[in-house]
Amino acid sequence: MADLCDYAAEESQRALDLALAEAKRKAARPAVDHPHCLECGEEIPEKRRALLPGVECCVYCQQLQESGRG
């Protein structure tokens, strides 16, 4: 039984390590300033771009993407 638990723990750790490596890779990329939404072309407000460096979508399109409808 301990072997199965050990295997599960190792797999969980491996998945966590991969997720952390991906997060570090993304964080290391320079933020590209997109003045217009890549989805609809509307202007992205300066305040949103300042708060979220590298943002690519307006609020509406971002909500659509996160909800799975975009």
PDB file of N, CA, C and O in Angstrom:
ATOM      1  N   MET A   1       0.817  -1.191   0.000  1.00  0.00           N
ATOM      2  CA  MET A   1       0.000   0.000   0.000  1.00  0.00           C
ATOM      3  C   MET A   1       0.864   1.260   0.000  1.00  0.00           C
ATOM      4  O   MET A   1       0.531   2.249  -0.653  1.00  0.00           O
ATOM      5  N   ALA A   2       1.965   1.216   0.732  1.00  0.00           N
ATOM      6  CA  ALA A   2       2.845   2.377   0.779  1.00  0.00           C
ATOM      7  C   ALA A   2       3.402   2.695  -0.605  1.00  0.00           C
ATOM      8  O   ALA A   2       3.627   3.863  -0.921  1.00  0.00           O
ATOM      9  N   ASP A   3       3.626   1.689  -1.426  1.00  0.00           N
ATOM     10  CA  ASP A   3       4.158   1.916  -2.758  1.00  0.00           C
ATOM     11  C   ASP A   3       3.194   2.744  -3.603  1.00  0.00           C
ATOM     12  O   ASP A   3       3.625   3.649  -4.317  1.00  0.00           O
ATOM     13  N   LEU A   4       1.919   2.454  -3.534  1.00  0.00           N
ATOM     14  CA  LEU A   4       0.914   3.193  -4.282  1.00  0.00           C
ATOM     15  C   LEU A   4       0.839   4.640  -3.804  1.00  0.00           C
ATOM     16  O   LEU A   4       0.717   5.558  -4.615  1.00  0.00           O
ATOM     17  N   CYS A   5       0.910   4.842  -2.500  1.00  0.00           N
ATOM     18  CA  CYS A   5       0.904   6.197  -1.943  1.00  0.00           C
ATOM     19  C   CYS A   5       2.150   6.961  -2.358  1.00  0.00           C
ATOM     20  O   CYS A   5       2.078   8.146  -2.684  1.00  0.00           O
ATOM     21  N   ASP A   6       3.292   6.285  -2.346  1.00  0.00           N
ATOM     22  CA  ASP A   6       4.537   6.921  -2.774  1.00  0.00           C
ATOM     23  C   ASP A   6       4.455   7.333  -4.238  1.00  0.00           C
ATOM     24  O   ASP A   6       4.879   8.429  -4.605  1.00  0.00           O
ATOM     25  N   TYR A   7       3.915   6.465  -5.061  1.00  0.00           N
ATOM     26  CA  TYR A   7       3.764   6.756  -6.483  1.00  0.00           C
ATOM     27  C   TYR A   7       2.860   7.971  -6.692  1.00  0.00           C
ATOM     28  O   TYR A   7       3.172   8.851  -7.494  1.00  0.00           O
ATOM     29  N   ALA A   8       1.754   8.015  -5.977  1.00  0.00           N
ATOM     30  CA  ALA A   8       0.820   9.138  -6.095  1.00  0.00           C
ATOM     31  C   ALA A   8       1.482  10.441  -5.651  1.00  0.00           C
ATOM     32  O   ALA A   8       1.296  11.478  -6.287  1.00  0.00           O
ATOM     33  N   ALA A   9       2.239  10.393  -4.585  1.00  0.00           N
ATOM     34  CA  ALA A   9       2.935  11.587  -4.094  1.00  0.00           C
ATOM     35  C   ALA A   9       3.972  12.065  -5.107  1.00  0.00           C
ATOM     36  O   ALA A   9       4.111  13.266  -5.339  1.00  0.00           O
ATOM     37  N   GLU A  10       4.692  11.134  -5.702  1.00  0.00           N
ATOM     38  CA  GLU A  10       5.689  11.494  -6.709  1.00  0.00           C
ATOM     39  C   GLU A  10       5.030  12.122  -7.937  1.00  0.00           C
ATOM     40  O   GLU A  10       5.536  13.103  -8.482  1.00  0.00           O
ATOM     41  N   GLU A  11       3.920  11.567  -8.365  1.00  0.00           N
ATOM     42  CA  GLU A  11       3.198  12.123  -9.523  1.00  0.00           C
ATOM     43  C   GLU A  11       2.666  13.516  -9.218  1.00  0.00           C
ATOM     44  O   GLU A  11       2.719  14.405 -10.068  1.00  0.00           O
ATOM     45  N   SER A  12       2.156  13.705  -8.013  1.00  0.00           N
ATOM     46  CA  SER A  12       1.670  15.021  -7.608  1.00  0.00           C
ATOM     47  C   SER A  12       2.802  16.033  -7.597  1.00  0.00           C
ATOM     48  O   SER A  12       2.638  17.163  -8.056  1.00  0.00           O
ATOM     49  N   GLN A  13       3.950  15.625  -7.073  1.00  0.00           N
ATOM     50  CA  GLN A  13       5.100  16.523  -7.027  1.00  0.00           C
ATOM     51  C   GLN A  13       5.583  16.850  -8.435  1.00  0.00           C
ATOM     52  O   GLN A  13       5.949  17.992  -8.714  1.00  0.00           O
ATOM     53  N   ARG A  14       5.587  15.870  -9.312  1.00  0.00           N
ATOM     54  CA  ARG A  14       6.009  16.091 -10.697  1.00  0.00           C
ATOM     55  C   ARG A  14       5.082  17.095 -11.390  1.00  0.00           C
ATOM     56  O   ARG A  14       5.550  17.981 -12.104  1.00  0.00           O
ATOM     57  N   ALA A  15       3.775  16.957 -11.181  1.00  0.00           N
ATOM     58  CA  ALA A  15       2.812  17.883 -11.777  1.00  0.00           C
ATOM     59  C   ALA A  15       3.004  19.297 -11.226  1.00  0.00           C
ATOM     60  O   ALA A  15       2.922  20.273 -11.971  1.00  0.00           O
ATOM     61  N   LEU A  16       3.258  19.401  -9.932  1.00  0.00           N
ATOM     62  CA  LEU A  16       3.498  20.700  -9.311  1.00  0.00           C
ATOM     63  C   LEU A  16       4.769  21.330  -9.854  1.00  0.00           C
ATOM     64  O   LEU A  16       4.791  22.523 -10.157  1.00  0.00           O
ATOM     65  N   ASP A  17       5.830  20.539  -9.981  1.00  0.00           N
ATOM     66  CA  ASP A  17       7.090  21.047 -10.532  1.00  0.00           C
ATOM     67  C   ASP A  17       6.905  21.574 -11.953  1.00  0.00           C
ATOM     68  O   ASP A  17       7.450  22.621 -12.303  1.00  0.00           O
ATOM     69  N   LEU A  18       6.144  20.857 -12.768  1.00  0.00           N
ATOM     70  CA  LEU A  18       5.887  21.306 -14.137  1.00  0.00           C
ATOM     71  C   LEU A  18       5.093  22.611 -14.155  1.00  0.00           C
ATOM     72  O   LEU A  18       5.394  23.515 -14.934  1.00  0.00           O
ATOM     73  N   ALA A  19       4.092  22.705 -13.304  1.00  0.00           N
ATOM     74  CA  ALA A  19       3.283  23.924 -13.238  1.00  0.00           C
ATOM     75  C   ALA A  19       4.123  25.117 -12.783  1.00  0.00           C
ATOM     76  O   ALA A  19       3.988  26.214 -13.324  1.00  0.00           O
ATOM     77  N   LEU A  20       4.978  24.907 -11.804  1.00  0.00           N
ATOM     78  CA  LEU A  20       5.841  25.992 -11.330  1.00  0.00           C
ATOM     79  C   LEU A  20       6.853  26.402 -12.403  1.00  0.00           C
ATOM     80  O   LEU A  20       7.129  27.591 -12.567  1.00  0.00           O
ATOM     81  N   ALA A  21       7.395  25.451 -13.118  1.00  0.00           N
ATOM     82  CA  ALA A  21       8.346  25.766 -14.185  1.00  0.00           C
ATOM     83  C   ALA A  21       7.666  26.580 -15.279  1.00  0.00           C
ATOM     84  O   ALA A  21       8.259  27.518 -15.810  1.00  0.00           O
ATOM     85  N   GLU A  22       6.433  26.233 -15.619  1.00  0.00           N
ATOM     86  CA  GLU A  22       5.677  26.983 -16.635  1.00  0.00           C
ATOM     87  C   GLU A  22       5.394  28.393 -16.150  1.00  0.00           C
ATOM     88  O   GLU A  22       5.496  29.345 -16.925  1.00  0.00           O
ATOM     89  N   ALA A  23       5.039  28.544 -14.881  1.00  0.00           N
ATOM     90  CA  ALA A  23       4.769  29.866 -14.321  1.00  0.00           C
ATOM     91  C   ALA A  23       6.035  30.727 -14.340  1.00  0.00           C
ATOM     92  O   ALA A  23       5.973  31.916 -14.655  1.00  0.00           O
ATOM     93  N   LYS A  24       7.167  30.137 -14.009  1.00  0.00           N
ATOM     94  CA  LYS A  24       8.437  30.876 -14.047  1.00  0.00           C
ATOM     95  C   LYS A  24       8.779  31.280 -15.475  1.00  0.00           C
ATOM     96  O   LYS A  24       9.251  32.392 -15.714  1.00  0.00           O
ATOM     97  N   ARG A  25       8.542  30.377 -16.423  1.00  0.00           N
ATOM     98  CA  ARG A  25       8.839  30.682 -17.825  1.00  0.00           C
ATOM     99  C   ARG A  25       7.996  31.846 -18.306  1.00  0.00           C
ATOM    100  O   ARG A  25       8.495  32.743 -18.986  1.00  0.00           O
ATOM    101  N   LYS A  26       6.714  31.834 -17.954  1.00  0.00           N
ATOM    102  CA  LYS A  26       5.831  32.914 -18.369  1.00  0.00           C
ATOM    103  C   LYS A  26       6.214  34.234 -17.709  1.00  0.00           C
ATOM    104  O   LYS A  26       6.156  35.288 -18.342  1.00  0.00           O
ATOM    105  N   ALA A  27       6.602  34.175 -16.449  1.00  0.00           N
ATOM    106  CA  ALA A  27       6.979  35.385 -15.722  1.00  0.00           C
ATOM    107  C   ALA A  27       8.261  35.988 -16.279  1.00  0.00           C
ATOM    108  O   ALA A  27       8.463  37.199 -16.192  1.00  0.00           O
ATOM    109  N   ALA A  28       9.124  35.163 -16.847  1.00  0.00           N
ATOM    110  CA  ALA A  28      10.403  35.635 -17.369  1.00  0.00           C
ATOM    111  C   ALA A  28      10.257  36.342 -18.718  1.00  0.00           C
ATOM    112  O   ALA A  28      11.143  37.087 -19.134  1.00  0.00           O
ATOM    113  N   ARG A  29       9.123  36.100 -19.401  1.00  0.00           N
ATOM    114  CA  ARG A  29       8.924  36.754 -20.694  1.00  0.00           C
ATOM    115  C   ARG A  29       8.683  38.240 -20.494  1.00  0.00           C
ATOM    116  O   ARG A  29       7.978  38.633 -19.565  1.00  0.00           O
ATOM    117  N   PRO A  30       9.259  39.070 -21.355  1.00  0.00           N
ATOM    118  CA  PRO A  30       8.972  40.497 -21.236  1.00  0.00           C
ATOM    119  C   PRO A  30       7.512  40.771 -21.605  1.00  0.00           C
ATOM    120  O   PRO A  30       6.979  40.189 -22.550  1.00  0.00           O
ATOM    121  N   ALA A  31       6.891  41.646 -20.861  1.00  0.00           N
ATOM    122  CA  ALA A  31       5.497  42.001 -21.131  1.00  0.00           C
ATOM    123  C   ALA A  31       5.440  42.871 -22.383  1.00  0.00           C
ATOM    124  O   ALA A  31       6.176  43.850 -22.509  1.00  0.00           O
ATOM    125  N   VAL A  32       4.564  42.502 -23.295  1.00  0.00           N
ATOM    126  CA  VAL A  32       4.378  43.264 -24.522  1.00  0.00           C
ATOM    127  C   VAL A  32       3.147  44.134 -24.331  1.00  0.00           C
ATOM    128  O   VAL A  32       2.091  43.650 -23.925  1.00  0.00           O
ATOM    129  N   ASP A  33       3.287  45.406 -24.622  1.00  0.00           N
ATOM    130  CA  ASP A  33       2.178  46.328 -24.442  1.00  0.00           C
ATOM    131  C   ASP A  33       1.285  46.304 -25.680  1.00  0.00           C
ATOM    132  O   ASP A  33       1.713  46.666 -26.776  1.00  0.00           O
ATOM    133  N   HIS A  34       0.040  45.872 -25.488  1.00  0.00           N
ATOM    134  CA  HIS A  34      -0.935  45.844 -26.571  1.00  0.00           C
ATOM    135  C   HIS A  34      -1.952  46.953 -26.319  1.00  0.00           C
ATOM    136  O   HIS A  34      -2.778  46.829 -25.414  1.00  0.00           O
ATOM    137  N   PRO A  35      -1.912  48.028 -27.093  1.00  0.00           N
ATOM    138  CA  PRO A  35      -2.870  49.114 -26.862  1.00  0.00           C
ATOM    139  C   PRO A  35      -4.287  48.751 -27.291  1.00  0.00           C
ATOM    140  O   PRO A  35      -5.247  49.391 -26.863  1.00  0.00           O
ATOM    141  N   HIS A  36      -4.423  47.731 -28.130  1.00  0.00           N
ATOM    142  CA  HIS A  36      -5.745  47.320 -28.610  1.00  0.00           C
ATOM    143  C   HIS A  36      -5.950  45.824 -28.357  1.00  0.00           C
ATOM    144  O   HIS A  36      -5.003  45.039 -28.416  1.00  0.00           O
ATOM    145  N   CYS A  37      -7.176  45.449 -28.079  1.00  0.00           N
ATOM    146  CA  CYS A  37      -7.542  44.068 -27.820  1.00  0.00           C
ATOM    147  C   CYS A  37      -7.244  43.206 -29.044  1.00  0.00           C
ATOM    148  O   CYS A  37      -7.618  43.560 -30.162  1.00  0.00           O
ATOM    149  N   LEU A  38      -6.579  42.091 -28.835  1.00  0.00           N
ATOM    150  CA  LEU A  38      -6.246  41.197 -29.938  1.00  0.00           C
ATOM    151  C   LEU A  38      -7.469  40.443 -30.453  1.00  0.00           C
ATOM    152  O   LEU A  38      -7.435  39.889 -31.552  1.00  0.00           O
ATOM    153  N   GLU A  39      -8.552  40.418 -29.667  1.00  0.00           N
ATOM    154  CA  GLU A  39      -9.770  39.722 -30.081  1.00  0.00           C
ATOM    155  C   GLU A  39     -10.703  40.636 -30.882  1.00  0.00           C
ATOM    156  O   GLU A  39     -11.116  40.294 -31.990  1.00  0.00           O
ATOM    157  N   CYS A  40     -11.029  41.795 -30.313  1.00  0.00           N
ATOM    158  CA  CYS A  40     -12.047  42.652 -30.947  1.00  0.00           C
ATOM    159  C   CYS A  40     -11.497  43.945 -31.524  1.00  0.00           C
ATOM    160  O   CYS A  40     -12.182  44.616 -32.295  1.00  0.00           O
ATOM    161  N   GLY A  41     -10.266  44.306 -31.163  1.00  0.00           N
ATOM    162  CA  GLY A  41      -9.657  45.511 -31.705  1.00  0.00           C
ATOM    163  C   GLY A  41      -9.953  46.781 -30.921  1.00  0.00           C
ATOM    164  O   GLY A  41      -9.430  47.844 -31.252  1.00  0.00           O
ATOM    165  N   GLU A  42     -10.783  46.688 -29.889  1.00  0.00           N
ATOM    166  CA  GLU A  42     -11.084  47.869 -29.076  1.00  0.00           C
ATOM    167  C   GLU A  42      -9.846  48.280 -28.284  1.00  0.00           C
ATOM    168  O   GLU A  42      -8.990  47.453 -27.969  1.00  0.00           O
ATOM    169  N   GLU A  43      -9.767  49.564 -27.972  1.00  0.00           N
ATOM    170  CA  GLU A  43      -8.639  50.069 -27.198  1.00  0.00           C
ATOM    171  C   GLU A  43      -8.696  49.524 -25.771  1.00  0.00           C
ATOM    172  O   GLU A  43      -9.759  49.494 -25.152  1.00  0.00           O
ATOM    173  N   ILE A  44      -7.543  49.093 -25.256  1.00  0.00           N
ATOM    174  CA  ILE A  44      -7.439  48.644 -23.878  1.00  0.00           C
ATOM    175  C   ILE A  44      -7.060  49.872 -23.054  1.00  0.00           C
ATOM    176  O   ILE A  44      -6.042  50.506 -23.330  1.00  0.00           O
ATOM    177  N   PRO A  45      -7.862  50.215 -22.050  1.00  0.00           N
ATOM    178  CA  PRO A  45      -7.574  51.413 -21.257  1.00  0.00           C
ATOM    179  C   PRO A  45      -6.175  51.391 -20.641  1.00  0.00           C
ATOM    180  O   PRO A  45      -5.672  50.343 -20.237  1.00  0.00           O
ATOM    181  N   GLU A  46      -5.573  52.555 -20.581  1.00  0.00           N
ATOM    182  CA  GLU A  46      -4.223  52.714 -20.038  1.00  0.00           C
ATOM    183  C   GLU A  46      -4.117  52.142 -18.621  1.00  0.00           C
ATOM    184  O   GLU A  46      -3.127  51.497 -18.279  1.00  0.00           O
ATOM    185  N   LYS A  47      -5.138  52.382 -17.805  1.00  0.00           N
ATOM    186  CA  LYS A  47      -5.112  51.900 -16.427  1.00  0.00           C
ATOM    187  C   LYS A  47      -5.041  50.366 -16.382  1.00  0.00           C
ATOM    188  O   LYS A  47      -4.312  49.806 -15.564  1.00  0.00           O
ATOM    189  N   ARG A  48      -5.791  49.693 -17.252  1.00  0.00           N
ATOM    190  CA  ARG A  48      -5.770  48.226 -17.305  1.00  0.00           C
ATOM    191  C   ARG A  48      -4.394  47.739 -17.744  1.00  0.00           C
ATOM    192  O   ARG A  48      -3.866  46.774 -17.192  1.00  0.00           O
ATOM    193  N   ARG A  49      -3.817  48.408 -18.735  1.00  0.00           N
ATOM    194  CA  ARG A  49      -2.491  48.002 -19.218  1.00  0.00           C
ATOM    195  C   ARG A  49      -1.415  48.226 -18.161  1.00  0.00           C
ATOM    196  O   ARG A  49      -0.447  47.468 -18.087  1.00  0.00           O
ATOM    197  N   ALA A  50      -1.583  49.271 -17.337  1.00  0.00           N
ATOM    198  CA  ALA A  50      -0.610  49.540 -16.274  1.00  0.00           C
ATOM    199  C   ALA A  50      -0.713  48.507 -15.154  1.00  0.00           C
ATOM    200  O   ALA A  50       0.300  48.083 -14.596  1.00  0.00           O
ATOM    201  N   LEU A  51      -1.933  48.109 -14.832  1.00  0.00           N
ATOM    202  CA  LEU A  51      -2.143  47.142 -13.757  1.00  0.00           C
ATOM    203  C   LEU A  51      -1.794  45.712 -14.171  1.00  0.00           C
ATOM    204  O   LEU A  51      -1.392  44.901 -13.337  1.00  0.00           O
ATOM    205  N   LEU A  52      -1.947  45.409 -15.455  1.00  0.00           N
ATOM    206  CA  LEU A  52      -1.713  44.057 -15.960  1.00  0.00           C
ATOM    207  C   LEU A  52      -0.736  44.097 -17.137  1.00  0.00           C
ATOM    208  O   LEU A  52      -1.158  43.975 -18.287  1.00  0.00           O
ATOM    209  N   PRO A  53       0.563  44.267 -16.868  1.00  0.00           N
ATOM    210  CA  PRO A  53       1.526  44.322 -17.964  1.00  0.00           C
ATOM    211  C   PRO A  53       1.416  43.088 -18.861  1.00  0.00           C
ATOM    212  O   PRO A  53       1.393  41.956 -18.378  1.00  0.00           O
ATOM    213  N   GLY A  54       1.349  43.321 -20.152  1.00  0.00           N
ATOM    214  CA  GLY A  54       1.250  42.226 -21.105  1.00  0.00           C
ATOM    215  C   GLY A  54      -0.171  41.806 -21.422  1.00  0.00           C
ATOM    216  O   GLY A  54      -0.380  40.859 -22.181  1.00  0.00           O
ATOM    217  N   VAL A  55      -1.166  42.500 -20.847  1.00  0.00           N
ATOM    218  CA  VAL A  55      -2.556  42.144 -21.105  1.00  0.00           C
ATOM    219  C   VAL A  55      -2.831  42.255 -22.612  1.00  0.00           C
ATOM    220  O   VAL A  55      -2.356  43.183 -23.267  1.00  0.00           O
ATOM    221  N   GLU A  56      -3.588  41.317 -23.147  1.00  0.00           N
ATOM    222  CA  GLU A  56      -3.832  41.264 -24.588  1.00  0.00           C
ATOM    223  C   GLU A  56      -5.282  41.515 -24.965  1.00  0.00           C
ATOM    224  O   GLU A  56      -5.587  41.764 -26.131  1.00  0.00           O
ATOM    225  N   CYS A  57      -6.183  41.450 -23.983  1.00  0.00           N
ATOM    226  CA  CYS A  57      -7.611  41.563 -24.288  1.00  0.00           C
ATOM    227  C   CYS A  57      -8.278  42.615 -23.415  1.00  0.00           C
ATOM    228  O   CYS A  57      -7.826  42.914 -22.310  1.00  0.00           O
ATOM    229  N   CYS A  58      -9.364  43.168 -23.940  1.00  0.00           N
ATOM    230  CA  CYS A  58     -10.194  44.063 -23.154  1.00  0.00           C
ATOM    231  C   CYS A  58     -10.925  43.221 -22.098  1.00  0.00           C
ATOM    232  O   CYS A  58     -10.902  41.992 -22.148  1.00  0.00           O
ATOM    233  N   VAL A  59     -11.558  43.885 -21.167  1.00  0.00           N
ATOM    234  CA  VAL A  59     -12.238  43.183 -20.075  1.00  0.00           C
ATOM    235  C   VAL A  59     -13.294  42.233 -20.626  1.00  0.00           C
ATOM    236  O   VAL A  59     -13.381  41.085 -20.192  1.00  0.00           O
ATOM    237  N   TYR A  60     -14.096  42.700 -21.576  1.00  0.00           N
ATOM    238  CA  TYR A  60     -15.176  41.880 -22.121  1.00  0.00           C
ATOM    239  C   TYR A  60     -14.639  40.591 -22.755  1.00  0.00           C
ATOM    240  O   TYR A  60     -15.128  39.501 -22.459  1.00  0.00           O
ATOM    241  N   CYS A  61     -13.643  40.716 -23.618  1.00  0.00           N
ATOM    242  CA  CYS A  61     -13.089  39.539 -24.291  1.00  0.00           C
ATOM    243  C   CYS A  61     -12.383  38.615 -23.304  1.00  0.00           C
ATOM    244  O   CYS A  61     -12.427  37.395 -23.467  1.00  0.00           O
ATOM    245  N   GLN A  62     -11.729  39.176 -22.280  1.00  0.00           N
ATOM    246  CA  GLN A  62     -11.080  38.365 -21.257  1.00  0.00           C
ATOM    247  C   GLN A  62     -12.114  37.543 -20.503  1.00  0.00           C
ATOM    248  O   GLN A  62     -11.891  36.368 -20.212  1.00  0.00           O
ATOM    249  N   GLN A  63     -13.255  38.170 -20.184  1.00  0.00           N
ATOM    250  CA  GLN A  63     -14.327  37.445 -19.498  1.00  0.00           C
ATOM    251  C   GLN A  63     -14.862  36.315 -20.372  1.00  0.00           C
ATOM    252  O   GLN A  63     -15.144  35.227 -19.871  1.00  0.00           O
ATOM    253  N   LEU A  64     -15.001  36.561 -21.660  1.00  0.00           N
ATOM    254  CA  LEU A  64     -15.469  35.515 -22.565  1.00  0.00           C
ATOM    255  C   LEU A  64     -14.485  34.336 -22.601  1.00  0.00           C
ATOM    256  O   LEU A  64     -14.892  33.174 -22.565  1.00  0.00           O
ATOM    257  N   GLN A  65     -13.201  34.649 -22.672  1.00  0.00           N
ATOM    258  CA  GLN A  65     -12.182  33.596 -22.697  1.00  0.00           C
ATOM    259  C   GLN A  65     -12.202  32.774 -21.411  1.00  0.00           C
ATOM    260  O   GLN A  65     -12.136  31.545 -21.451  1.00  0.00           O
ATOM    261  N   GLU A  66     -12.292  33.455 -20.272  1.00  0.00           N
ATOM    262  CA  GLU A  66     -12.263  32.755 -18.998  1.00  0.00           C
ATOM    263  C   GLU A  66     -13.515  31.931 -18.753  1.00  0.00           C
ATOM    264  O   GLU A  66     -13.477  30.941 -18.022  1.00  0.00           O
ATOM    265  N   SER A  67     -14.621  32.332 -19.359  1.00  0.00           N
ATOM    266  CA  SER A  67     -15.856  31.582 -19.178  1.00  0.00           C
ATOM    267  C   SER A  67     -15.962  30.408 -20.165  1.00  0.00           C
ATOM    268  O   SER A  67     -16.875  29.588 -20.078  1.00  0.00           O
ATOM    269  N   GLY A  68     -15.011  30.350 -21.099  1.00  0.00           N
ATOM    270  CA  GLY A  68     -15.008  29.266 -22.072  1.00  0.00           C
ATOM    271  C   GLY A  68     -15.867  29.553 -23.291  1.00  0.00           C
ATOM    272  O   GLY A  68     -16.051  28.677 -24.136  1.00  0.00           O
ATOM    273  N   ARG A  69     -16.390  30.757 -23.393  1.00  0.00           N
ATOM    274  CA  ARG A  69     -17.242  31.108 -24.543  1.00  0.00           C
ATOM    275  C   ARG A  69     -16.480  31.857 -25.607  1.00  0.00           C
ATOM    276  O   ARG A  69     -17.016  32.126 -26.682  1.00  0.00           O
ATOM    277  N   GLY A  70     -15.231  32.201 -25.323  1.00  0.00           N
ATOM    278  CA  GLY A  70     -14.469  33.007 -26.270  1.00  0.00           C
ATOM    279  C   GLY A  70     -13.485  32.242 -27.062  1.00  0.00           C
ATOM    280  O   GLY A  70     -12.783  32.815 -27.894  1.00  0.00           O
TER     281      GLY A  70
END
